[in-house]
Amino acid sequence: MTSLPIAPIRRIARQHSERVSEDAVVKLSEIIETLADIICEDASKITSRTGKKTLSKEDIDTALSVNGLKSYI
C-alpha cells in the first residue's frame, strides 16, 4: 500500500473510465509514488551539484527532462 491518498487517484481514473477497480487504483498510486520518488531523487542530486540546499521547480523540471518525462507534463 502506498502513502498517497486513494480518492484523488480514483477521481482521475474515473475521468477516463466509468468503472475503475480497486486494484487499478492501488497500482496507479504505486506508479505515481515511484515516479515521484525517482524524480525527487534526481532533482535532489541536481540541487546538490549546483551548490543549493533548496529543491526548486527548475530542478524538478530538469529531472523530468533527464528521465524523458518532460513531454508528458
GIMOPE-V289467 format. One record per residue. N is the residue number from 1. RES is the residue in three letters. SS is DSSP state (h for helix, s for strand, l for the rest). PSI is psi in whole degrees, -180 to 180 (none if undefined). BURIAL is + if it has 9 or more other ideal C-beta (glycine too) atoms within 8 Angstrom, else -. Layout:
# GIMOPE-V289467
n,res,ss,psi,burial
N,RES,SS,PSI,BURIAL
N,RES,SS,PSI,BURIAL
This chain:
# GIMOPE-V289467
n,res,ss,psi,burial
1,MET,l,146,-
2,THR,l,171,-
3,SER,l,-3,-
4,LEU,l,147,-
5,PRO,l,139,-
6,ILE,h,-35,+
7,ALA,h,-47,-
8,PRO,h,-35,-
9,ILE,h,-40,+
10,ARG,h,-43,+
11,ARG,h,-41,-
12,ILE,h,-47,+
13,ALA,h,-37,+
14,ARG,h,-15,+
15,GLN,l,-20,-
16,HIS,l,-10,-
17,SER,l,139,-
18,GLU,l,-41,-
19,ARG,l,139,-
20,VAL,l,126,-
21,SER,l,157,-
22,GLU,h,-40,-
23,ASP,h,-39,-
24,ALA,h,-41,+
25,VAL,h,-42,+
26,VAL,h,-43,+
27,LYS,h,-45,-
28,LEU,h,-41,+
29,SER,h,-44,+
30,GLU,h,-42,+
31,ILE,h,-47,-
32,ILE,h,-44,+
33,GLU,h,-42,+
34,THR,h,-46,-
35,LEU,h,-43,+
36,ALA,h,-40,-
37,ASP,h,-44,-
38,ILE,h,-47,+
39,ILE,h,-43,+
40,CYS,h,-39,+
41,GLU,h,-47,-
42,ASP,h,-41,+
43,ALA,h,-37,+
44,SER,h,-39,+
45,LYS,h,-41,-
46,ILE,h,-44,+
47,THR,h,-47,+
48,SER,h,-44,-
49,ARG,h,-29,-
50,THR,l,7,-
51,GLY,l,16,-
52,LYS,l,164,+
53,LYS,l,-20,-
54,THR,l,122,-
55,LEU,l,128,+
56,SER,l,168,-
57,LYS,h,-40,-
58,GLU,h,-38,-
59,ASP,h,-41,+
60,ILE,h,-42,+
61,ASP,h,-42,+
62,THR,h,-43,+
63,ALA,h,-39,+
64,LEU,h,-44,+
65,SER,h,-45,+
66,VAL,h,-35,-
67,ASN,l,6,+
68,GLY,l,25,-
69,LEU,l,-5,+
70,LYS,h,-36,-
71,SER,h,-15,-
72,TYR,h,-13,-
73,ILE,l,none,-
